[in-house]
Amino acid sequence: MTEFTLGFLLALVCAAFWAGLDITRKKLGRHMTAVGAVAWLMFMHIIFINPVLVAGEFFDGGGDVITDMILVGYPELPWVYWLPTVASIMLNLVANFLFLRAVQISPLSLTTPYLAFTPVFTALVALVFLGQIPTTYGWLGIAVVCLGAFFMNPGNKADGWIAPLKALWSERGSFYMLIVALTWSITPILDKTASEMTSPLWHTMALATGVAAVFFVLRRARDGSFGPLFEEFRAVPWWLALGGGFAVGAMVLQLTSYAFIDVAYVETIKRAVGVVAAIVAGYVLFGERDLWRRLLGALVMSVGVALILMAG
């Protein structure tokens, strides 16, 4: 098996895990507050990851390349590791909270497809701050993503050409997901840098610990005790466990796949699988309707994502 084939398979399984996590977060959003859901999901990361890190302390290596990357135990942490890690934690605090709020207040099929804007924002940020001008295919991809987004929610015809923009504002969950996409256009670079200094598994736990700690403290300060937060946990413990498993698997597979294929390929596969899965799940599991327009719009956005990422 070639490195590219291995990386492609890792990215494909990673995309399926992310899709499962999106569906789980939608379910949790119906029974928990956004802060509570994120805090407990991140706590589940810690529960799932620590046994693997402990096992890594007794593993001498000599396995296949993926096993050697995961079973590294508790690594030594150079001080420079914390620079990208703390920055990623801060951005993920915002992104994870807004993601939960988005799927709480809006249909899954009108929120997660907007994550396709992530590479659009990456290209625009690079243009503004680094002077990196997109190629012709890059500009074409940006236009195609925007076209697909407008097609998903065309708005009221009476509002004229600005109808899609007004519809985006009125569907607040879609607007929140755009902010998530902007935030997550930055974090992959930080996470790749940090995980290369340690390991994908350790870095996943470091992010989860930071985000969970902040949200637990915020809820304690707001509620005066941890009682309400524990009540939320008792309402849906198995969904939280399932979501934690999906989250850990998705993040570790994503960071591991970076060692075999370019980030662009991984992100393309994630977005293509994710947008279709979100719309199908919205119909099958959550009773969402009017999906043909959304599905077509999401597929158009996926094509745009591929154009942007493959164009470099």
Residue pairs with C-beta under 8 A, 6 or more apart in sequence:
3 260
3 261
4 260
4 261
6 260
7 257
7 259
7 260
7 261
7 265
7 266
8 261
8 265
8 269
10 66
10 253
10 256
10 257
10 260
11 253
11 254
11 257
11 261
11 265
11 266
11 269
11 270
12 269
12 273
13 249
13 253
14 249
14 250
14 253
14 254
14 257
14 266
14 269
14 270
15 269
15 270
15 272
15 273
15 274
16 273
16 277
17 246
17 247
17 249
17 250
17 253
18 246
18 250
18 254
18 270
18 273
18 274
19 273
19 274
19 277
19 278
19 281
20 242
20 246
20 250
21 243
21 246
21 247
21 250
22 103
22 108
22 112
22 274
22 277
22 278
22 281
23 108
23 277
23 278
23 281
23 285
24 239
24 242
24 243
24 246
25 37
25 41
25 99
25 100
25 103
25 243
26 103
26 108
26 281
26 285
26 286
27 236
27 239
27 285
28 37
28 41
28 100
28 236
28 239
28 240
28 243
29 37
29 100
29 101
29 103
29 104
30 104
31 232
31 235
31 236
31 239
32 40
32 232
32 235
32 236
33 232
34 97
34 100
34 101
34 104
35 97
35 215
35 218
35 219
36 215
36 219
36 228
36 229
36 232
36 233
37 100
37 232
37 240
38 96
38 97
38 100
38 211
38 212
38 215
39 211
39 212
39 215
39 216
39 219
39 229
40 229
40 232
40 233
40 240
41 96
41 240
41 243
41 244
41 247
42 96
42 208
42 209
42 211
42 212
42 215
43 208
43 212
43 216
43 244
44 240
44 241
44 243
44 244
44 245
44 247
44 248
45 204
45 205
45 207
45 208
45 209
45 212
45 244
45 247
45 248
46 205
46 208
46 209
46 212
47 244
48 244
48 245
48 248
49 201
49 204
49 205
49 208
49 248
50 205
52 70
52 71
52 201
53 73
53 74
53 201
53 202
53 205
54 73
55 71
56 70
56 71
56 72
56 73
56 74
56 201
57 73
57 74
59 67
59 71
59 73
61 68
62 68
63 71
65 259
66 256
69 199
69 200
69 256
69 259
70 199
70 200
70 201
70 252
70 256
72 198
72 199
72 201
72 202
74 202
75 198
75 199
75 202
77 197
77 198
78 197
80 197
81 194
81 197
81 198
84 190
84 191
84 193
84 194
85 190
85 194
85 203
85 206
85 207
85 210
86 210
87 190
88 187
88 190
88 191
88 194
88 207
89 206
89 207
89 210
89 211
89 214
91 183
91 184
91 186
91 187
91 190
92 183
92 187
92 207
92 210
92 211
93 211
93 214
93 215
94 179
94 183
95 179
95 180
95 183
95 184
95 187
96 211
97 215
98 176
98 177
98 179
98 180
98 183
99 176
99 177
99 180
101 173
101 176
102 111
102 172
102 173
102 174
102 176
102 177
102 180
103 111
103 112
103 173
104 173
105 172
105 173
106 171
106 172
106 173
106 174
107 173
107 282
107 286
107 288
108 278
108 279
108 281
108 282
108 286
108 288
109 278
109 279
109 282
109 283
109 288
109 291
109 294
109 295
109 298
110 152
110 153
110 171
110 173
110 174
110 294
111 173
111 174
111 176
111 177
111 278
112 177
112 274
112 275
112 278
113 149
113 152
113 274
113 275
113 278
113 279
113 294
113 297
113 298
113 301
114 149
114 174
114 177
114 178
114 180
114 181
115 177
115 180
115 181
115 184
115 271
115 274
115 275
116 145
116 148
116 149
116 181
116 271
116 275
116 298
116 301
116 302
116 304
116 305
117 145
117 149
117 178
117 181
117 182
118 181
118 182
118 184
118 185
118 267
118 271
119 141
119 145
119 185
119 264
119 267
119 271
119 305
119 308
119 309
120 141
120 142
120 145
120 146
120 181
120 185
120 304
120 308
121 181
121 182
121 185
122 185
122 186
123 132
123 134
123 138
123 142
123 308
124 142
125 185
125 186
126 132
127 133
127 134
134 141
134 142
134 308
134 311
135 311
135 312
136 311
137 307
137 308
137 310
137 311
138 307
138 308
138 311
138 312
140 304
140 307
141 303
141 304
141 305
141 306
141 307
141 308
141 309
141 311
142 304
142 308
143 304
144 300
144 301
144 303
144 304
144 307
145 300
145 301
145 304
145 305
145 308
146 304
147 300
147 304
148 297
148 298
148 299
148 300
148 301
148 302
148 303
148 304
149 164
149 168
149 297
149 301
150 164
150 297
151 293
151 296
151 297
151 300
152 293
152 294
152 297
152 298
152 301
153 164
153 167
153 168
153 171
153 174
153 294
153 297
154 163
154 164
154 167
154 293
155 163
155 164
155 165
155 166
155 167
155 168
155 170
156 163
156 166
156 167
157 163
159 166
168 174
168 175
168 178
169 175
188 263
188 267
191 203
191 207
191 255
192 255
192 258
192 263
194 203
194 206
195 202
195 203
195 255
195 258
198 206
200 251
200 252
200 254
200 255
200 256
201 252
203 255
204 248
204 251
204 252
204 255
207 251
208 247
216 226
216 229
219 226
219 228
219 229
220 226
220 229
223 229
233 240
254 266
254 270
257 266
258 266
264 309
264 310
264 312
265 309
267 305
267 309
268 302
268 305
268 306
268 309
268 310
271 301
271 302
271 305
272 302
272 305
272 306
275 298
275 299
275 301
275 302
276 295
276 298
276 299
276 302
278 298
279 291
279 294
279 295
279 298
282 288
282 291
283 289
283 291
